[in-house]
């Protein structure tokens, strides 16, 4: 009911509801109910990119396998609904006993793989009841989660449905072992495999390249208004630098507001095959999907979100050997803590601190090298997960 009310003035809520209209008819139309599928579920886009290396390597080694992908959030589904390697991509029907049974009957999963988090009681219970292996990959657990509270028995029931946990850090291992779970592996985070692969396969972006020219480039990725206020203040102080800003929200009203705040800023989607004003200092990226490729042109990166709920993805930039700056809210991300520890990142909470961090990192060649080495050293989670999966996948029936 709350989502229905919010949907009148919030696009994501509207898509959340609309995407689930006649959902079982859509699933029945695309999924062959007489055939087994491997089911990947992702909360949103970030989790998709995180689990994507496992999906793609699995499809490469077993092209005959049919894959179903589900999303909880519109920000994942709407961007990846045409992903080529999946045989069906859907919103996950809401977690009720009836919905779980209808969905699982339709897709006939032989394996279910959930990335990082998302714990749905009725889905987990039915998978367990039907003896379908359920994996949590790139999982991360924290002491304040309900699983580890004295009153969290209902939530712990879901953990007992999981066949194996592949987790990111030793804290997660210890927390699960504290509940007497032995089916836990410290595999690390599959995002490292994903971002490292992106560096090797990145395609040139001629318009970005033309805009950058020979100037050093400061990239601000996934920014929110409070981040953007800081970046705008920085621009005037460094006329010799080019600035690329990729806001988290790219709706027309927000982009128009940024254009007013930054006179002369170019909008990527309005470039007609060439940069008509190469002397412009700022480019706004007003579409989705380019940011991970734009990092190839950067020298220093600012990652947004740290003045709101939490920072966004730092690893994509670090993989290209770029030092990173971000706001104060980063505690949920182990990689952010690690980058700070190895002096490959600086956290800031004010304009003077941003200016100081920028001054330091633009002259610190070791910071970028440390960032890239950190990503390279953390690769390997995908291979560990696939090695575990292989005995299940290579035989018929489970």
N, C-alpha and C positions, 0 to 999 in steps of 0.2 A: 504493500500500500504506500509506504514511504517513497519507494522508487517511482511508483506511478505518479505521485504528486510532484516529485522533483522533476520528472520527465517533461513537464510543461515548460520549464525554463532551463533545463540542462541537457545538452546534446548527448552526453555519454549515457545518462539515464534513459533517454529516449531510445538510443540504439540498443541498450541493454534489454529493453522490453521488446522492441520491434524485432530484434534479431532472434528472439525466442518464440515468436509467433509461428505456429504450425511447425515447430521444430522437429517433431517426430516424422512428419510427412517428408520434410527435407532430408532427414537422415535415411529414411526408408528408400527414398528415390536414388540416393547416391551410394549407399552402403549395401553390399550384397550380404544379406542376412544368413546365407548358406555358407559363407566363407569366413575363416578366421582373420582377425586383424590385430595388428600391434597398435595399441592405443597410447598416444602421447597427449598428456594434458598440461596446459600452461595457464597460469593466472593471467598473464598479460604479455606484452611485447618483449619486455626485458627477460622474462623467464623463457620465452621462445628462443631468443638469441642464445641464451645460456644452454638450453638443451639441444639446440640445433646440431651441434657437432655429433652427438650420439645418434640422432635421427639420420643424418646424412651419411655417416659411416656405416650404419646398419643397412641403409638402403643400397649403399655401394656394394657391400659384401653379400647382401641377400636381396637382389632386385625383384625377386618373385614375391616378396612379402608385401601385403597390403597394409597401408598405414592410415589410421584415423587420427586427426588432430582436433582437440577441443580447446576453447578459450573460455575463461570466465568473464574477462573484461573486453569491452569494445575496442580499447586501444590496442589490443593484440589482434582480435579477429578482423577488424576493419582494414588493418594494414597487411595482414598475411592471409586473407581469405582466398587468394589465388595462388598460394604457394604450390609449386609444381610437383614436389615430391610426395605430397599427401594425396590419398585417394578420396578423402572426404575431410572437409574442414567445417566445424560447427561451433556454435555457442554450446556450452555445457548446460543441459537442462538443469533447473534448480534441484537441489539435493533433497528429494523426498523418496520414500520407499518405492512408490509407484513409478516415478520417473527413472530411478536407478534401474529397476527391473526392465522397463521398456527399452531404455537406452542400451543396456548390456545385452539384452536379447537381440537387438537390431545389429549391433556391431560384432558380437561374438568375439570378445578380446581373448587372445591367447597370452598376452602379456600387457600389463598396464604400467606406464612410466610417468611419474609426476616429478616435476622439476622444482627444486628448492623448498616450496611449501604448497599449500592447498590441501587441507584435510577435510574430506567430505564423508560424513558418517555412513550414510546409506550406501553410497558407492563402495566405500571400503569394506563394509560388512558383506555386501553381496559378492564382491570379488573374492573375499576370503572364503565365503560359503561355497563358492563354485571352484575353489582351488586355482584361481587365476593368479600367477605370480605378480606381485605389486612391488615396484621399486620406487624409492625416493632417491633422486640423484641431485648432486650439488646441494644437499640438504644442509640447513644450518639451524641450530637450536640454541636457545638462551634461557637462563635460569628463571626469568620472569614470565615465561610462557605457561599456560594453564596445565600443560602436561606434567609439570614438575611441582604443582601446588598440591597441598594435602586434599583439596576439594576437587582435584582434576581427574577423578576416576573416569568420567564419561569420555574425556578427551584421550586418556590413556588407552581406552578400548580401541580407538582407531589405530594407535601405534602397533597394537598386537596383530593388526591385519596386514602389516607390511612385511614382505618377504625378505627384503634387504634394504638397509640404509647406506647410501654412499654420501658421506658428509664432508664438509669443507674444512673443519678444524678440530683440534683435539678437545676443545670445550664441548662440542657436540657429541663426540665419542664418549666423554666422561659422563655427560648428563644422561645419555641413553643407557650406558652401562650401569649407572646408578639406579636405574629402574630395572636392571637385570636383563637388558637386551644385549645379546651377543652377536646378533646378525648385523653388525656395523663394520663398515670399512672407511678408513680415512683416505679418501681418494683425491680430495681437493675439489677445485671448482672447474667445471667444464668450460666456463667462460674464457679461461686462459687459452684453451685450444681454439676457441672460436676467434678471439681477437688476434691471435698469432697467425691463423689462417687468413684472416682478412688482410693483414699486411702483405702476405705473399700473393694475393689474388686481386688486390685493389686496382681499379681501372682509373686512368687519368680523367680529369674533369677540365676540359679545355677552357671553359668560361672562368672557372676559379683560377686556373693557371694564368690566364691573361690578366685577370684582375690583380693577382699577387705581384706579377712581374718579378723584379729582383729585390723587392722589399721584404724585410722580416715580417712575419704574420703572427698576430695574436688571435687565437680562436676562443670564442666563448660559446660553449655548448650546453644545450638544454637549460637555458636561462629562464628565470622568473623575474618579475618586475624589480624586486629588490636587488637582484644580481645586476640587472641592466642599468640601474641607477649608478652603481659603482663603475661599471664598464664605460658608460658614457662620460663620466668624470675623468676617466683615464685617457680617453681618446685625444682630447685637446692637448694633453701634455706630451704626446709622442707622435708628432706629425710625420716622422720618418717611417712609422709602422703602418701596416695595413691591419684592419680589424674585420674579422668575420664573426657575426653574431647569429647563432642558430637558436631562436627561442623555443622553449618547450611548447608554448601555445602559439599556433600560427594562424589563428582566426583573423579575419580582415580588420576588425576593430583594434586588436593589439598591434598588428603590423603597421596600421595607419598611425597609431600613436607613436610607435618607434620612429617612423619616417619624420614625423613632426619634431621629435626630440633630437634627431640626428640629421640636420640639413645636409642634403647631398648624398645620403645613403642610397645605395643601389638595392633593388629587390631582385633576387635571383630569377624568379619566375617571369619578370618583365624584361629580361634581357633577350633580345631578338637575334640569337645566334652570335652576338658579339658584345663586348663591353664598350658601349659608346662613350663612356667617361672613365677611361683607365686611370685618370688622376684621382678619382674618388678614393677616399680613405676607408670607407666602411661598406660592407656588403651584408645584407640581411638575407638569411636562408629561410624563405617562406614556403618551404615544402618539406615533406618527410622522406627520410631514407638516405640523405646525402651525407649526414654528419660523419659517419664512420669512415667515409672515403676522403672527406675534406681534411682530416687530420694529417694526411700525407704532406700538406703544404704548410703546416704550422711550425712555430718555434717554441711558443709558450701557450699553455691552454688553461682556461678557467672553466670549471665544471659547475653548473648551476644547481640549485635546489637546497643548498646548505643553510639558507635562511628560512626555509620552509619546513617540510616534513623531514627531508633528508637529501643528500647529494645524489646525483645521477651517476651514470657509468663513467668511471675514471680509467678503466682498463683499455678501452679502445684507443684512447690517446697515449697511454703509457706504452702500448704495444709498438707504436711508431717512434718511441724514444723521445717523447715530449714530457718535460716537467709539468706538474699539475698544481693549480691553485684551486681551493674550494672553501666554502663557508664553514661555519662552526658545527653543523649537525651532520656528522659522518660516522657516529659511533656504531651504527648497524653494519658497517662495511669493513670487513677485515682487511681488504686490499688497501683501503684508504689509510688505515692505521699502519700497515706495512710500508706504504710509500712514504709516509711521514718519517717512519723509523729509519729508512735508508736515505733520507734527505733527497728524495725524488719528488716531494710534494711539500706545499706549505698551506696551512689553514689560516684563514683571515676572518675578521669580524668587523672591519671598518675600512673606510677609504684609505687612510694613511697606511694601514697594514697591507692593503692590496698593492699600493704604489711601491712599498718597500719590498714585497715579495716579487713583484714584477721586475724591479731593478736587480734584485739578486739573481733570479732565474735566467734572465736574458744573457747574463755573463757567466753562467755556471754550466759548462759543458758536461761535467760529471753527473749532474742531476738527470739529464735525459738518458745517458748511458745506463745509469742505475735503474731507471724505470723500465727500459727495454729488457735488461738482463733479468729483472724480477719476473716479468711476464714469461720469458723463455724458460726460466728455471721452474716455473709452476705448471708447465704443460704436462699432460699425461693422464688426466682423469678419464677422458673419453676411452682410451685404450683399456684401462682397468675395468670400466663398466662393461664394455663390449666383450672382454674376456670372460666375465661372469655370465653374460647373457648367452654366449655362444652355445653351450650345451642345450639350452632351452630351444633356441631358434633353429638349430640344425637338425632337429628331429621332429617328425610329424606328431602332433597331439601332445598334450601336456597332462 
